[in-house]
Amino acid sequence: MQIIAVSQLRAFWEDNQDAEQPLKSWVDEVKKATWRQPADIKDHYRTASVLKNRRIVFNIKGNDYRLVVSVAYRFQAVYVKFVGTHAEYDGIDAETVVMEH
């Protein structure tokens, strides 16, 4: 999978250093993955939540952080839509949120 907006993740882990290794691990795993459907994601990430609009929510670092992505299965691309603390996640709509640049 190609990850769009890794720079957003990098910026986040620079401010939240305890998220760096878990996010880097996620990036490495996703780059090697081939996802054709949501079930492929759930097979590897049991705690991931599948939402509408091809959105997936990942728990990062034991659920301290949340990562929302949109997956374009046909193009093998993952678009970062949100990364933040659990509290910040509670304040957004994961089905519509868009990463601010």
Backbone atoms as SQL, in Angstrom:
CREATE TABLE atoms (id INTEGER PRIMARY KEY, chain TEXT, resi INTEGER, resn TEXT, atom TEXT, x REAL, y REAL, z REAL);
INSERT INTO atoms VALUES
  (1, 'A', 1, 'MET', 'N', 0.853, -1.178, 0.000),
  (2, 'A', 1, 'MET', 'CA', 0.000, 0.000, 0.000),
  (3, 'A', 1, 'MET', 'C', 0.895, 1.236, 0.000),
  (4, 'A', 2, 'GLN', 'N', 0.430, 2.246, -0.677),
  (5, 'A', 2, 'GLN', 'CA', 1.113, 3.542, -0.640),
  (6, 'A', 2, 'GLN', 'C', 0.396, 4.408, 0.391),
  (7, 'A', 3, 'ILE', 'N', 1.158, 5.059, 1.258),
  (8, 'A', 3, 'ILE', 'CA', 0.564, 5.911, 2.288),
  (9, 'A', 3, 'ILE', 'C', 0.715, 7.362, 1.876),
  (10, 'A', 4, 'ILE', 'N', -0.418, 8.046, 1.791),
  (11, 'A', 4, 'ILE', 'CA', -0.431, 9.460, 1.436),
  (12, 'A', 4, 'ILE', 'C', -0.460, 10.272, 2.729),
  (13, 'A', 5, 'ALA', 'N', 0.484, 11.192, 2.860),
  (14, 'A', 5, 'ALA', 'CA', 0.567, 12.113, 4.003),
  (15, 'A', 5, 'ALA', 'C', 1.300, 11.510, 5.199),
  (16, 'A', 6, 'VAL', 'N', 2.356, 10.736, 4.925),
  (17, 'A', 6, 'VAL', 'CA', 3.206, 10.255, 6.014),
  (18, 'A', 6, 'VAL', 'C', 3.780, 11.451, 6.775),
  (19, 'A', 7, 'SER', 'N', 3.959, 12.565, 6.070),
  (20, 'A', 7, 'SER', 'CA', 4.489, 13.777, 6.718),
  (21, 'A', 7, 'SER', 'C', 3.594, 14.231, 7.866),
  (22, 'A', 8, 'GLN', 'N', 2.294, 14.000, 7.754),
  (23, 'A', 8, 'GLN', 'CA', 1.372, 14.344, 8.833),
  (24, 'A', 8, 'GLN', 'C', 1.631, 13.469, 10.060),
  (25, 'A', 9, 'LEU', 'N', 1.934, 12.205, 9.813),
  (26, 'A', 9, 'LEU', 'CA', 2.257, 11.305, 10.924),
  (27, 'A', 9, 'LEU', 'C', 3.575, 11.732, 11.572),
  (28, 'A', 10, 'ARG', 'N', 4.551, 12.075, 10.739),
  (29, 'A', 10, 'ARG', 'CA', 5.851, 12.507, 11.251),
  (30, 'A', 10, 'ARG', 'C', 5.702, 13.744, 12.127),
  (31, 'A', 11, 'ALA', 'N', 4.924, 14.702, 11.662),
  (32, 'A', 11, 'ALA', 'CA', 4.695, 15.925, 12.439),
  (33, 'A', 11, 'ALA', 'C', 4.039, 15.590, 13.772),
  (34, 'A', 12, 'PHE', 'N', 3.124, 14.628, 13.758),
  (35, 'A', 12, 'PHE', 'CA', 2.440, 14.239, 14.997),
  (36, 'A', 12, 'PHE', 'C', 3.416, 13.594, 15.974),
  (37, 'A', 13, 'TRP', 'N', 4.248, 12.662, 15.492),
  (38, 'A', 13, 'TRP', 'CA', 5.141, 11.975, 16.426),
  (39, 'A', 13, 'TRP', 'C', 6.270, 12.868, 16.906),
  (40, 'A', 14, 'GLU', 'N', 6.549, 13.941, 16.192),
  (41, 'A', 14, 'GLU', 'CA', 7.533, 14.900, 16.701),
  (42, 'A', 14, 'GLU', 'C', 6.999, 15.615, 17.945),
  (43, 'A', 15, 'ASP', 'N', 5.678, 15.807, 17.996),
  (44, 'A', 15, 'ASP', 'CA', 5.045, 16.435, 19.159),
  (45, 'A', 15, 'ASP', 'C', 4.647, 15.417, 20.228),
  (46, 'A', 16, 'ASN', 'N', 4.516, 14.163, 19.827),
  (47, 'A', 16, 'ASN', 'CA', 4.093, 13.088, 20.732),
  (48, 'A', 16, 'ASN', 'C', 5.067, 11.932, 20.570),
  (49, 'A', 17, 'GLN', 'N', 6.224, 12.059, 21.197),
  (50, 'A', 17, 'GLN', 'CA', 7.318, 11.133, 20.926),
  (51, 'A', 17, 'GLN', 'C', 7.014, 9.684, 21.284),
  (52, 'A', 18, 'ASP', 'N', 6.111, 9.467, 22.223),
  (53, 'A', 18, 'ASP', 'CA', 5.766, 8.084, 22.560),
  (54, 'A', 18, 'ASP', 'C', 4.959, 7.410, 21.447),
  (55, 'A', 19, 'ALA', 'N', 4.489, 8.198, 20.483),
  (56, 'A', 19, 'ALA', 'CA', 3.745, 7.646, 19.345),
  (57, 'A', 19, 'ALA', 'C', 4.673, 7.301, 18.178),
  (58, 'A', 20, 'GLU', 'N', 5.940, 7.742, 18.241),
  (59, 'A', 20, 'GLU', 'CA', 6.832, 7.576, 17.091),
  (60, 'A', 20, 'GLU', 'C', 7.020, 6.118, 16.690),
  (61, 'A', 21, 'GLN', 'N', 7.462, 5.277, 17.611),
  (62, 'A', 21, 'GLN', 'CA', 7.725, 3.882, 17.246),
  (63, 'A', 21, 'GLN', 'C', 6.463, 3.143, 16.817),
  (64, 'A', 22, 'PRO', 'N', 5.339, 3.282, 17.544),
  (65, 'A', 22, 'PRO', 'CA', 4.124, 2.601, 17.080),
  (66, 'A', 22, 'PRO', 'C', 3.678, 3.068, 15.688),
  (67, 'A', 23, 'LEU', 'N', 3.791, 4.354, 15.399),
  (68, 'A', 23, 'LEU', 'CA', 3.390, 4.850, 14.075),
  (69, 'A', 23, 'LEU', 'C', 4.368, 4.394, 12.998),
  (70, 'A', 24, 'LYS', 'N', 5.657, 4.403, 13.300),
  (71, 'A', 24, 'LYS', 'CA', 6.638, 3.918, 12.320),
  (72, 'A', 24, 'LYS', 'C', 6.402, 2.433, 12.020),
  (73, 'A', 25, 'SER', 'N', 6.079, 1.663, 13.035),
  (74, 'A', 25, 'SER', 'CA', 5.780, 0.243, 12.825),
  (75, 'A', 25, 'SER', 'C', 4.555, 0.078, 11.937),
  (76, 'A', 26, 'TRP', 'N', 3.524, 0.889, 12.204),
  (77, 'A', 26, 'TRP', 'CA', 2.309, 0.837, 11.389),
  (78, 'A', 26, 'TRP', 'C', 2.643, 1.171, 9.938),
  (79, 'A', 27, 'VAL', 'N', 3.431, 2.232, 9.719),
  (80, 'A', 27, 'VAL', 'CA', 3.816, 2.635, 8.362),
  (81, 'A', 27, 'VAL', 'C', 4.549, 1.489, 7.660),
  (82, 'A', 28, 'ASP', 'N', 5.513, 0.887, 8.329),
  (83, 'A', 28, 'ASP', 'CA', 6.275, -0.210, 7.727),
  (84, 'A', 28, 'ASP', 'C', 5.371, -1.380, 7.348),
  (85, 'A', 29, 'GLU', 'N', 4.455, -1.740, 8.243),
  (86, 'A', 29, 'GLU', 'CA', 3.547, -2.860, 7.978),
  (87, 'A', 29, 'GLU', 'C', 2.612, -2.557, 6.815),
  (88, 'A', 30, 'VAL', 'N', 2.073, -1.348, 6.786),
  (89, 'A', 30, 'VAL', 'CA', 1.100, -0.990, 5.750),
  (90, 'A', 30, 'VAL', 'C', 1.769, -0.904, 4.378),
  (91, 'A', 31, 'LYS', 'N', 2.992, -0.404, 4.329),
  (92, 'A', 31, 'LYS', 'CA', 3.702, -0.321, 3.046),
  (93, 'A', 31, 'LYS', 'C', 3.906, -1.706, 2.427),
  (94, 'A', 32, 'LYS', 'N', 4.010, -2.733, 3.259),
  (95, 'A', 32, 'LYS', 'CA', 4.220, -4.099, 2.771),
  (96, 'A', 32, 'LYS', 'C', 2.906, -4.826, 2.488),
  (97, 'A', 33, 'ALA', 'N', 1.798, -4.258, 2.926),
  (98, 'A', 33, 'ALA', 'CA', 0.496, -4.929, 2.833),
  (99, 'A', 33, 'ALA', 'C', -0.129, -4.772, 1.449),
  (100, 'A', 34, 'THR', 'N', -1.024, -5.686, 1.146),
  (101, 'A', 34, 'THR', 'CA', -1.889, -5.583, -0.028),
  (102, 'A', 34, 'THR', 'C', -3.308, -5.788, 0.482),
  (103, 'A', 35, 'TRP', 'N', -4.056, -4.706, 0.551),
  (104, 'A', 35, 'TRP', 'CA', -5.432, -4.775, 1.034),
  (105, 'A', 35, 'TRP', 'C', -6.384, -4.675, -0.144),
  (106, 'A', 36, 'ARG', 'N', -7.259, -5.651, -0.272),
  (107, 'A', 36, 'ARG', 'CA', -8.250, -5.648, -1.351),
  (108, 'A', 36, 'ARG', 'C', -9.653, -5.357, -0.822),
  (109, 'A', 37, 'GLN', 'N', -9.814, -5.524, 0.513),
  (110, 'A', 37, 'GLN', 'CA', -11.121, -5.324, 1.152),
  (111, 'A', 37, 'GLN', 'C', -10.902, -5.121, 2.642),
  (112, 'A', 38, 'PRO', 'N', -11.905, -4.600, 3.338),
  (113, 'A', 38, 'PRO', 'CA', -11.757, -4.365, 4.777),
  (114, 'A', 38, 'PRO', 'C', -11.362, -5.617, 5.566),
  (115, 'A', 39, 'ALA', 'N', -11.810, -6.782, 5.150),
  (116, 'A', 39, 'ALA', 'CA', -11.476, -8.018, 5.870),
  (117, 'A', 39, 'ALA', 'C', -9.968, -8.263, 5.901),
  (118, 'A', 40, 'ASP', 'N', -9.252, -7.833, 4.856),
  (119, 'A', 40, 'ASP', 'CA', -7.794, -7.983, 4.831),
  (120, 'A', 40, 'ASP', 'C', -7.156, -7.172, 5.958),
  (121, 'A', 41, 'ILE', 'N', -7.715, -6.024, 6.247),
  (122, 'A', 41, 'ILE', 'CA', -7.204, -5.175, 7.326),
  (123, 'A', 41, 'ILE', 'C', -7.529, -5.813, 8.672),
  (124, 'A', 42, 'LYS', 'N', -8.762, -6.256, 8.826),
  (125, 'A', 42, 'LYS', 'CA', -9.194, -6.867, 10.094),
  (126, 'A', 42, 'LYS', 'C', -8.409, -8.140, 10.401),
  (127, 'A', 43, 'ASP', 'N', -7.962, -8.856, 9.372),
  (128, 'A', 43, 'ASP', 'CA', -7.164, -10.063, 9.591),
  (129, 'A', 43, 'ASP', 'C', -5.872, -9.735, 10.326),
  (130, 'A', 44, 'HIS', 'N', -5.291, -8.586, 10.034),
  (131, 'A', 44, 'HIS', 'CA', -4.010, -8.199, 10.637),
  (132, 'A', 44, 'HIS', 'C', -4.192, -7.283, 11.849),
  (133, 'A', 45, 'TYR', 'N', -5.194, -6.419, 11.783),
  (134, 'A', 45, 'TYR', 'CA', -5.454, -5.448, 12.853),
  (135, 'A', 45, 'TYR', 'C', -6.835, -5.737, 13.437),
  (136, 'A', 46, 'ARG', 'N', -6.894, -6.636, 14.380),
  (137, 'A', 46, 'ARG', 'CA', -8.185, -7.071, 14.940),
  (138, 'A', 46, 'ARG', 'C', -8.964, -5.938, 15.613),
  (139, 'A', 47, 'THR', 'N', -8.247, -4.943, 16.157),
  (140, 'A', 47, 'THR', 'CA', -8.939, -3.857, 16.859),
  (141, 'A', 47, 'THR', 'C', -9.306, -2.696, 15.934),
  (142, 'A', 48, 'ALA', 'N', -8.956, -2.793, 14.663),
  (143, 'A', 48, 'ALA', 'CA', -9.313, -1.722, 13.728),
  (144, 'A', 48, 'ALA', 'C', -10.832, -1.680, 13.572),
  (145, 'A', 49, 'SER', 'N', -11.358, -0.470, 13.402),
  (146, 'A', 49, 'SER', 'CA', -12.798, -0.302, 13.194),
  (147, 'A', 49, 'SER', 'C', -13.048, 0.103, 11.748),
  (148, 'A', 50, 'VAL', 'N', -13.955, -0.612, 11.108),
  (149, 'A', 50, 'VAL', 'CA', -14.317, -0.316, 9.726),
  (150, 'A', 50, 'VAL', 'C', -15.540, 0.594, 9.737),
  (151, 'A', 51, 'LEU', 'N', -15.413, 1.765, 9.102),
  (152, 'A', 51, 'LEU', 'CA', -16.502, 2.733, 9.038),
  (153, 'A', 51, 'LEU', 'C', -16.994, 2.871, 7.596),
  (154, 'A', 52, 'LYS', 'N', -17.989, 3.745, 7.412),
  (155, 'A', 52, 'LYS', 'CA', -18.447, 4.061, 6.059),
  (156, 'A', 52, 'LYS', 'C', -17.365, 4.853, 5.328),
  (157, 'A', 53, 'ASN', 'N', -17.569, 5.057, 4.032),
  (158, 'A', 53, 'ASN', 'CA', -16.670, 5.869, 3.200),
  (159, 'A', 53, 'ASN', 'C', -15.254, 5.312, 3.146),
  (160, 'A', 54, 'ARG', 'N', -15.127, 3.975, 3.205),
  (161, 'A', 54, 'ARG', 'CA', -13.815, 3.313, 3.138),
  (162, 'A', 54, 'ARG', 'C', -12.878, 3.787, 4.241),
  (163, 'A', 55, 'ARG', 'N', -13.435, 4.224, 5.356),
  (164, 'A', 55, 'ARG', 'CA', -12.631, 4.717, 6.481),
  (165, 'A', 55, 'ARG', 'C', -12.329, 3.580, 7.443),
  (166, 'A', 56, 'ILE', 'N', -11.099, 3.613, 7.973),
  (167, 'A', 56, 'ILE', 'CA', -10.656, 2.656, 8.972),
  (168, 'A', 56, 'ILE', 'C', -10.050, 3.432, 10.135),
  (169, 'A', 57, 'VAL', 'N', -10.365, 3.016, 11.356),
  (170, 'A', 57, 'VAL', 'CA', -9.782, 3.626, 12.554),
  (171, 'A', 57, 'VAL', 'C', -8.846, 2.594, 13.184),
  (172, 'A', 58, 'PHE', 'N', -7.599, 3.013, 13.387),
  (173, 'A', 58, 'PHE', 'CA', -6.602, 2.162, 14.030),
  (174, 'A', 58, 'PHE', 'C', -6.316, 2.688, 15.423),
  (175, 'A', 59, 'ASN', 'N', -6.156, 1.764, 16.367),
  (176, 'A', 59, 'ASN', 'CA', -5.711, 2.108, 17.717),
  (177, 'A', 59, 'ASN', 'C', -4.187, 2.064, 17.698),
  (178, 'A', 60, 'ILE', 'N', -3.572, 3.146, 18.128),
  (179, 'A', 60, 'ILE', 'CA', -2.115, 3.245, 18.134),
  (180, 'A', 60, 'ILE', 'C', -1.631, 3.308, 19.576),
  (181, 'A', 61, 'LYS', 'N', -0.575, 2.573, 19.860),
  (182, 'A', 61, 'LYS', 'CA', 0.037, 2.541, 21.192),
  (183, 'A', 61, 'LYS', 'C', -0.998, 2.198, 22.275),
  (184, 'A', 62, 'GLY', 'N', -1.571, 1.028, 22.122),
  (185, 'A', 62, 'GLY', 'CA', -2.513, 0.563, 23.136),
  (186, 'A', 62, 'GLY', 'C', -3.717, 1.464, 23.293),
  (187, 'A', 63, 'ASN', 'N', -4.139, 2.081, 22.192),
  (188, 'A', 63, 'ASN', 'CA', -5.327, 2.934, 22.164),
  (189, 'A', 63, 'ASN', 'C', -5.095, 4.311, 22.792),
  (190, 'A', 64, 'ASP', 'N', -3.831, 4.691, 23.036),
  (191, 'A', 64, 'ASP', 'CA', -3.551, 6.058, 23.492),
  (192, 'A', 64, 'ASP', 'C', -3.852, 7.050, 22.374),
  (193, 'A', 65, 'TYR', 'N', -3.648, 6.601, 21.150),
  (194, 'A', 65, 'TYR', 'CA', -3.837, 7.455, 19.976),
  (195, 'A', 65, 'TYR', 'C', -4.742, 6.753, 18.982),
  (196, 'A', 66, 'ARG', 'N', -5.352, 7.563, 18.145),
  (197, 'A', 66, 'ARG', 'CA', -6.222, 7.034, 17.090),
  (198, 'A', 66, 'ARG', 'C', -5.744, 7.564, 15.748),
  (199, 'A', 67, 'LEU', 'N', -5.807, 6.704, 14.751),
  (200, 'A', 67, 'LEU', 'CA', -5.431, 7.045, 13.384),
  (201, 'A', 67, 'LEU', 'C', -6.605, 6.706, 12.485),
  (202, 'A', 68, 'VAL', 'N', -7.079, 7.701, 11.728),
  (203, 'A', 68, 'VAL', 'CA', -8.183, 7.487, 10.789),
  (204, 'A', 68, 'VAL', 'C', -7.620, 7.606, 9.385),
  (205, 'A', 69, 'VAL', 'N', -7.875, 6.596, 8.567),
  (206, 'A', 69, 'VAL', 'CA', -7.426, 6.621, 7.182),
  (207, 'A', 69, 'VAL', 'C', -8.595, 6.291, 6.265),
  (208, 'A', 70, 'SER', 'N', -8.436, 6.689, 5.014),
  (209, 'A', 70, 'SER', 'CA', -9.350, 6.296, 3.952),
  (210, 'A', 70, 'SER', 'C', -8.551, 5.389, 3.026),
  (211, 'A', 71, 'VAL', 'N', -9.130, 4.265, 2.645),
  (212, 'A', 71, 'VAL', 'CA', -8.411, 3.295, 1.827),
  (213, 'A', 71, 'VAL', 'C', -9.011, 3.243, 0.428),
  (214, 'A', 72, 'ALA', 'N', -8.149, 3.447, -0.569),
  (215, 'A', 72, 'ALA', 'CA', -8.543, 3.278, -1.970),
  (216, 'A', 72, 'ALA', 'C', -7.992, 1.918, -2.401),
  (217, 'A', 73, 'TYR', 'N', -8.806, 0.886, -2.228),
  (218, 'A', 73, 'TYR', 'CA', -8.342, -0.481, -2.460),
  (219, 'A', 73, 'TYR', 'C', -7.872, -0.674, -3.906),
  (220, 'A', 74, 'ARG', 'N', -8.606, -0.126, -4.845),
  (221, 'A', 74, 'ARG', 'CA', -8.278, -0.301, -6.258),
  (222, 'A', 74, 'ARG', 'C', -6.909, 0.281, -6.595),
  (223, 'A', 75, 'PHE', 'N', -6.556, 1.370, -5.941),
  (224, 'A', 75, 'PHE', 'CA', -5.288, 2.058, -6.216),
  (225, 'A', 75, 'PHE', 'C', -4.193, 1.690, -5.214),
  (226, 'A', 76, 'GLN', 'N', -4.542, 0.832, -4.242),
  (227, 'A', 76, 'GLN', 'CA', -3.587, 0.414, -3.213),
  (228, 'A', 76, 'GLN', 'C', -2.991, 1.627, -2.494),
  (229, 'A', 77, 'ALA', 'N', -3.873, 2.546, -2.116),
  (230, 'A', 77, 'ALA', 'CA', -3.447, 3.773, -1.440),
  (231, 'A', 77, 'ALA', 'C', -4.211, 3.962, -0.138),
  (232, 'A', 78, 'VAL', 'N', -3.497, 4.487, 0.854),
  (233, 'A', 78, 'VAL', 'CA', -4.067, 4.793, 2.164),
  (234, 'A', 78, 'VAL', 'C', -3.854, 6.284, 2.403),
  (235, 'A', 79, 'TYR', 'N', -4.934, 7.002, 2.668),
  (236, 'A', 79, 'TYR', 'CA', -4.875, 8.442, 2.887),
  (237, 'A', 79, 'TYR', 'C', -5.076, 8.741, 4.367),
  (238, 'A', 80, 'VAL', 'N', -4.096, 9.381, 4.981),
  (239, 'A', 80, 'VAL', 'CA', -4.208, 9.753, 6.385),
  (240, 'A', 80, 'VAL', 'C', -5.221, 10.890, 6.506),
  (241, 'A', 81, 'LYS', 'N', -6.245, 10.676, 7.319),
  (242, 'A', 81, 'LYS', 'CA', -7.294, 11.683, 7.509),
  (243, 'A', 81, 'LYS', 'C', -7.218, 12.352, 8.874),
  (244, 'A', 82, 'PHE', 'N', -6.699, 11.608, 9.867),
  (245, 'A', 82, 'PHE', 'CA', -6.622, 12.145, 11.225),
  (246, 'A', 82, 'PHE', 'C', -5.666, 11.294, 12.038),
  (247, 'A', 83, 'VAL', 'N', -4.881, 11.958, 12.873),
  (248, 'A', 83, 'VAL', 'CA', -4.115, 11.269, 13.902),
  (249, 'A', 83, 'VAL', 'C', -4.150, 12.160, 15.132),
  (250, 'A', 84, 'GLY', 'N', -4.451, 11.566, 16.269),
  (251, 'A', 84, 'GLY', 'CA', -4.555, 12.368, 17.484),
  (252, 'A', 84, 'GLY', 'C', -4.748, 11.506, 18.712),
  (253, 'A', 85, 'THR', 'N', -4.891, 12.175, 19.831),
  (254, 'A', 85, 'THR', 'CA', -5.134, 11.469, 21.084),
  (255, 'A', 85, 'THR', 'C', -6.553, 10.896, 21.070),
  (256, 'A', 86, 'HIS', 'N', -6.791, 10.010, 21.995),
  (257, 'A', 86, 'HIS', 'CA', -8.132, 9.432, 22.116),
  (258, 'A', 86, 'HIS', 'C', -9.152, 10.544, 22.387),
  (259, 'A', 87, 'ALA', 'N', -8.784, 11.505, 23.230),
  (260, 'A', 87, 'ALA', 'CA', -9.691, 12.623, 23.548),
  (261, 'A', 87, 'ALA', 'C', -9.960, 13.477, 22.311),
  (262, 'A', 88, 'GLU', 'N', -8.935, 13.745, 21.509),
  (263, 'A', 88, 'GLU', 'CA', -9.128, 14.525, 20.274),
  (264, 'A', 88, 'GLU', 'C', -10.017, 13.762, 19.303),
  (265, 'A', 89, 'TYR', 'N', -9.827, 12.453, 19.236),
  (266, 'A', 89, 'TYR', 'CA', -10.647, 11.608, 18.370),
  (267, 'A', 89, 'TYR', 'C', -12.116, 11.702, 18.772),
  (268, 'A', 90, 'ASP', 'N', -12.382, 11.739, 20.070),
  (269, 'A', 90, 'ASP', 'CA', -13.764, 11.827, 20.543),
  (270, 'A', 90, 'ASP', 'C', -14.452, 13.109, 20.081),
  (271, 'A', 91, 'GLY', 'N', -13.671, 14.122, 19.680),
  (272, 'A', 91, 'GLY', 'CA', -14.237, 15.393, 19.243),
  (273, 'A', 91, 'GLY', 'C', -14.422, 15.531, 17.743),
  (274, 'A', 92, 'ILE', 'N', -14.156, 14.465, 16.987),
  (275, 'A', 92, 'ILE', 'CA', -14.285, 14.548, 15.530),
  (276, 'A', 92, 'ILE', 'C', -15.322, 13.552, 15.023),
  (277, 'A', 93, 'ASP', 'N', -15.691, 13.697, 13.762),
  (278, 'A', 93, 'ASP', 'CA', -16.516, 12.709, 13.073),
  (279, 'A', 93, 'ASP', 'C', -15.569, 11.927, 12.170),
  (280, 'A', 94, 'ALA', 'N', -15.238, 10.710, 12.554),
  (281, 'A', 94, 'ALA', 'CA', -14.251, 9.911, 11.836),
  (282, 'A', 94, 'ALA', 'C', -14.656, 9.600, 10.398),
  (283, 'A', 95, 'GLU', 'N', -15.952, 9.694, 10.105),
  (284, 'A', 95, 'GLU', 'CA', -16.411, 9.381, 8.749),
  (285, 'A', 95, 'GLU', 'C', -16.232, 10.549, 7.787),
  (286, 'A', 96, 'THR', 'N', -15.980, 11.749, 8.331),
  (287, 'A', 96, 'THR', 'CA', -15.868, 12.922, 7.451),
  (288, 'A', 96, 'THR', 'C', -14.606, 13.751, 7.684),
  (289, 'A', 97, 'VAL', 'N', -13.865, 13.482, 8.748),
  (290, 'A', 97, 'VAL', 'CA', -12.713, 14.317, 9.100),
  (291, 'A', 97, 'VAL', 'C', -11.687, 14.331, 7.962),
  (292, 'A', 98, 'VAL', 'N', -11.053, 15.487, 7.783),
  (293, 'A', 98, 'VAL', 'CA', -10.005, 15.650, 6.786),
  (294, 'A', 98, 'VAL', 'C', -8.799, 16.260, 7.488),
  (295, 'A', 99, 'MET', 'N', -7.628, 15.724, 7.209),
  (296, 'A', 99, 'MET', 'CA', -6.399, 16.217, 7.842),
  (297, 'A', 99, 'MET', 'C', -6.139, 17.660, 7.421),
  (298, 'A', 100, 'GLU', 'N', -5.842, 18.497, 8.406),
  (299, 'A', 100, 'GLU', 'CA', -5.493, 19.886, 8.104),
  (300, 'A', 100, 'GLU', 'C', -4.021, 19.939, 7.769),
  (301, 'A', 101, 'HIS', 'N', -3.689, 20.699, 6.732),
  (302, 'A', 101, 'HIS', 'CA', -2.281, 20.786, 6.312),
  (303, 'A', 101, 'HIS', 'C', -1.627, 22.012, 6.904);
